[in-house]
């Protein structure tokens, strides 16, 4: 009767013999093709890794450029809105106008980008035409923003955009000049008067 131990020894001997033959074949074989093949495979793997890394870099760089472009575009629209709606107002009032713009973007009731909010138009039944949400956007020939007032407007836009200053009209989505009283003001809650503007939720 063959025991389990004998079977185990038999297979161990078979394995060692085969392994010895493989080693002998390897020792006697011409290794140049193997070395060359290994180098080719290693180079292919390295090239693939480098190509993948470069592609990833290009994608990341393109994304960063696009994000920077969008950021610059958003800031430009925001600063222009501050400039044409509130230049000459105290910095607090200019920041408040910027806040109203961003609050509209965040509300879900207006377009979802700063530029679209700034240049939004709606149908006015009484005037029977589309009117701008911000009146200055209806004028075709406006001077380019410049000088100290433009620097201040840009600063106010940046402070609100990046959140470096605390909110002054938190939640406000509307404002008007003190010398007018639009119909919508009766349906909204006034929360602050800053300079020549009244702000509403």
C-alpha positions as CSV (number, residue, x, y, z in Angstrom):
1,X,0.0,0.0,0.0
2,X,1.3,3.4,-1.0
3,X,1.3,5.9,1.8
4,X,0.6,9.6,1.6
5,X,4.2,10.3,2.5
6,X,5.5,8.2,-0.4
7,X,3.2,10.1,-2.8
8,X,4.5,13.4,-1.5
9,X,8.1,12.4,-1.9
10,X,7.4,11.2,-5.4
11,X,5.9,14.5,-6.4
12,X,8.7,16.4,-4.7
13,X,11.3,14.5,-6.6
14,X,9.4,15.1,-9.9
15,X,9.2,18.8,-9.1
16,X,12.9,19.1,-8.3
17,X,13.9,17.2,-11.4
18,X,11.8,19.4,-13.7
19,X,13.1,22.6,-11.9
20,X,16.7,21.3,-12.4
21,X,16.0,20.8,-16.1
22,X,14.5,24.3,-16.5
23,X,17.6,25.8,-14.7
24,X,20.0,23.8,-16.9
25,X,18.1,24.8,-20.1
26,X,18.3,28.5,-18.9
27,X,22.0,28.2,-18.1
28,X,22.7,26.7,-21.6
29,X,20.3,28.9,-23.6
30,X,21.3,32.1,-25.5
31,X,20.1,34.9,-23.3
32,X,20.5,37.8,-25.7
33,X,16.9,37.5,-27.1
34,X,15.5,37.4,-23.6
35,X,17.5,40.4,-22.5
36,X,16.5,42.3,-25.6
37,X,12.9,41.3,-25.2
38,X,13.0,42.4,-21.5
39,X,14.4,45.8,-22.5
40,X,11.8,46.3,-25.2
41,X,9.0,45.5,-22.7
42,X,10.5,47.8,-20.0
43,X,10.8,50.6,-22.6
44,X,7.2,50.1,-23.7
45,X,5.9,50.2,-20.2
46,X,8.0,53.3,-19.4
47,X,6.8,55.0,-22.5
48,X,3.2,54.1,-21.7
49,X,3.5,55.5,-18.2
50,X,5.2,58.7,-19.5
51,X,2.5,59.1,-22.2
52,X,-0.3,58.7,-19.6
53,X,1.4,61.2,-17.3
54,X,1.8,63.7,-20.1
55,X,-1.9,63.3,-21.2
56,X,-3.0,63.8,-17.6
57,X,-0.8,66.9,-17.4
58,X,-2.4,68.3,-20.6
59,X,-5.9,67.6,-19.3
60,X,-5.1,69.2,-15.9
61,X,-3.5,72.2,-17.6
62,X,-6.4,72.7,-20.0
63,X,-8.9,72.4,-17.0
64,X,-6.8,75.0,-15.0
65,X,-6.8,77.4,-18.0
66,X,-10.5,77.0,-18.5
67,X,-11.2,77.5,-14.8
68,X,-9.0,80.6,-14.8
69,X,-10.7,81.9,-17.9
70,X,-14.2,81.4,-16.3
71,X,-13.0,83.0,-13.1
72,X,-11.6,86.0,-14.9
73,X,-14.8,86.3,-17.0
74,X,-17.0,86.1,-13.9
75,X,-15.0,88.7,-12.1
76,X,-15.1,91.0,-15.1
77,X,-19.0,90.7,-15.3
78,X,-19.3,91.2,-11.5
79,X,-16.9,94.2,-11.4
80,X,-18.7,95.9,-14.4
81,X,-22.0,95.5,-12.6
82,X,-20.6,97.1,-9.5
83,X,-19.0,99.9,-11.5
84,X,-22.1,100.8,-13.5
85,X,-24.6,100.3,-10.7
86,X,-22.6,101.7,-7.7
87,X,-19.5,103.6,-8.6
88,X,-19.2,106.6,-6.3
89,X,-20.9,104.6,-3.5
90,X,-19.0,103.7,-0.4
91,X,-17.1,100.4,-0.6
92,X,-19.7,98.7,1.6
93,X,-22.4,99.7,-0.9
94,X,-20.3,98.4,-3.8
95,X,-19.8,95.1,-2.1
96,X,-23.6,95.0,-1.4
97,X,-24.3,95.2,-5.1
98,X,-21.8,92.4,-5.8
99,X,-23.5,90.4,-3.1
100,X,-26.9,90.8,-4.7
101,X,-25.5,89.5,-8.0
102,X,-24.0,86.4,-6.3
103,X,-27.1,85.9,-4.2
104,X,-29.1,85.7,-7.4
105,X,-26.7,83.1,-8.9
106,X,-27.1,81.0,-5.7
107,X,-30.8,81.3,-5.3
108,X,-31.9,78.9,-8.1
109,X,-34.4,81.5,-9.4
110,X,-32.0,83.2,-11.7
111,X,-29.4,82.0,-14.2
112,X,-26.6,79.9,-12.8
113,X,-23.6,82.1,-13.9
114,X,-22.6,85.6,-12.9
115,X,-22.5,86.9,-16.4
116,X,-25.9,85.5,-17.2
117,X,-27.4,87.1,-14.1
118,X,-25.8,90.4,-14.9
119,X,-27.0,90.5,-18.5
120,X,-30.4,88.8,-17.9
121,X,-33.4,90.3,-19.6
122,X,-37.1,89.9,-18.8
123,X,-40.3,90.8,-20.6
124,X,-41.8,94.1,-19.2
125,X,-45.6,94.1,-20.0
126,X,-46.0,97.8,-19.3
127,X,-43.2,98.8,-21.7
128,X,-43.9,95.9,-24.1
129,X,-40.2,95.0,-24.4
130,X,-37.4,93.1,-22.8
131,X,-35.6,95.0,-20.1
132,X,-32.4,94.4,-18.3
133,X,-32.3,93.2,-14.8
134,X,-29.7,95.8,-14.3
135,X,-30.5,99.0,-16.2
136,X,-27.0,99.8,-17.4
137,X,-27.0,96.6,-19.6
138,X,-29.6,98.2,-21.9
139,X,-27.2,100.9,-23.0
140,X,-25.2,100.0,-26.1
141,X,-22.5,102.7,-26.0
142,X,-21.0,102.7,-22.5
143,X,-17.5,104.0,-21.8
144,X,-15.0,101.4,-20.8
145,X,-14.5,101.3,-17.0
146,X,-11.3,103.1,-16.0
147,X,-9.5,105.0,-13.2
148,X,-9.8,104.8,-9.5
149,X,-13.6,104.0,-9.6
150,X,-12.8,100.9,-11.7
151,X,-10.1,99.8,-9.3
152,X,-12.5,100.1,-6.4
153,X,-15.3,98.2,-8.3
154,X,-12.8,95.4,-9.1
155,X,-11.7,95.3,-5.5
156,X,-15.3,95.1,-4.2
157,X,-16.0,92.3,-6.8
158,X,-13.0,90.3,-5.7
159,X,-13.8,90.7,-2.0
160,X,-17.3,89.3,-2.5
161,X,-16.3,86.7,-5.1
162,X,-13.6,85.2,-2.8
163,X,-15.4,85.9,0.4
164,X,-12.6,87.9,2.0
165,X,-15.1,90.3,3.6
166,X,-18.1,89.4,5.8
167,X,-21.6,89.8,4.0
168,X,-23.2,93.2,4.4
169,X,-26.7,92.3,2.8
170,X,-26.9,88.6,3.4
171,X,-29.6,87.0,1.4
172,X,-30.5,90.2,-0.6
173,X,-31.5,89.7,-4.2
174,X,-32.8,93.2,-5.1
175,X,-31.9,96.8,-4.6
176,X,-33.0,100.2,-6.0
177,X,-31.9,103.8,-5.8
178,X,-33.5,105.8,-3.0
179,X,-35.1,108.2,-5.4
180,X,-37.3,105.6,-7.0
181,X,-39.9,103.1,-5.7
182,X,-40.4,100.1,-8.0
183,X,-43.6,98.0,-7.8
184,X,-41.7,94.9,-6.6
185,X,-40.4,96.7,-3.5
186,X,-43.9,96.4,-1.8
187,X,-43.6,92.6,-2.0
188,X,-40.1,92.3,-0.5
189,X,-38.5,92.9,2.8
190,X,-36.1,95.8,3.1
191,X,-33.0,94.9,5.0
192,X,-30.5,97.8,4.6
193,X,-30.0,101.2,3.2
194,X,-26.4,101.8,2.2
195,X,-25.4,105.0,0.4
196,X,-28.0,105.7,-2.3
197,X,-29.4,102.2,-2.4
198,X,-32.0,100.2,-0.5
199,X,-31.5,96.4,-0.4
200,X,-34.2,93.8,-0.2
201,X,-34.7,90.0,0.5
